[in-house]
Amino acid sequence: MPHMCVDSTARDASQRGYRVIVAADACATRPLPAADDGEILLADTIHRATLAALQDRFADVCNVAAIQAMA
């Protein structure tokens, strides 16, 4: 799930000097309750927000087809 394992791994790898590429369409998450009021946050919202944060500083976020084209 991007908000847990993908996020942790990408940030750690980036801090260790690795170039990180995350396949946005090869991972998914689930709805979660918001910390402040318990409102259920949609899985798509969590997924997109996590990938946006990773792309801002820690990773290149692409789809699988774009990653395959890099090879």
ABEGO torsion letter per residue (X at the ends): XAABAAAAAAAAAAAAGBBBBBBAAABBBBBBBBAAAGBBBBAAAAAAAAAAAAAAAABBBBBAAAAAAAX
